[in-house]
Amino acid sequence: MPELPEVETMIRGIRPHVEGRTIERISKCRCSCKPITITPSWSSITRRARGRTIIEVRRRAKRVVLELDSGDCFVIEPRMTGLMLLSDPPDPGHLRIQWDFQSPCNYKSLWFWDRRGLGTLSLFTPDELSHRLGPKFLGPDALEVDGAGWHAMLKKTQREIKVAMLDQKMIAGIGNLYASEILHRVGIHPQKKCSRVTKKQCGLIAEHTVAVLSEAIRYEGSTLSDGTYRNSLNKEGGYQNAHLVYDREEQPCDRCGDVPIKRIVQGQRSTFFCPICQRR
């Protein structure tokens, strides 16, 4: 489930306690569940990481990047249920990777936890990082695209707007939850064809994308009914209380009154919208 706000929250949570720390060891945690995908070989990872200092913690779309003083970068993709944690996990049985640091600090270790085992851990060289996560692989960050940028992207496709917003090669960072929230605030039906979105509407998409994602970051993300997402200290996010449409099927729209929120399926994903505020 982690999308841009949740990943950004993870990064802001671990950054003060991880940047500048030297890795004493990295180890796989004992886990009997489906293993996560790890590249390259574990022996190569341990050899290249041991004794190296993490000089920067940053985000690339919906991924956590830990840059080492060697130039190598750990890239962690949480996918559906992955978390970066400094304190006790939701349960120890789904811990996957542990980084132990040298020198005393509030937190001696960093963990990657993943309930469903869909996440990935990679250690890339600078060239590999540029190739795997460069412009050919990921579009511009959703927080950095203006109205003109949105219009240039959308006019090239006949896809439905909600489906296109989830294409990470077009725009990086927006997931299913926040796409529904953004479109509701703009007042665009999720099935509207991209080529029919006006320049004015693209300006509103850009404005509300930044507003929704920034607000979700301030609330430290959304923890849904399954309780999976937690911040770096294993605490719930708060933005789920501000959702206007997502996961609110048949509940009244807060904007227009008593009209119930509807749910449809697009690209095998649930989409929530108000049939009045977002007329087709």
Buried (B, 14 or more C-beta within 10 A) or exposed (E): BBBBBBBBBBBBBBBEBBBBBBBBBBEBBEBEEEEBEBBEEBEEBBEBBEBBBBBBBBBBBBBBBBBBEBEBBBBBBBBBBBBBBBBEBBEEEBBBBBBEBEEEBEBBBBBBBBBBBBBBBBBBBEEBBEEBBEEEBBBBBBBEBBBEBBBEBBEEBEBBBBBBBBBBEBBBBBBBBBBBBBBBBBBBBBBBBBEEBEEEBBBBBBBBBBEBBEEBBEBBBBBBEEEBBBBBEBEBBBBBEEBBBBBBEEEEBBBEEEEBBBBEEBEEBBBBBBBBBBEE
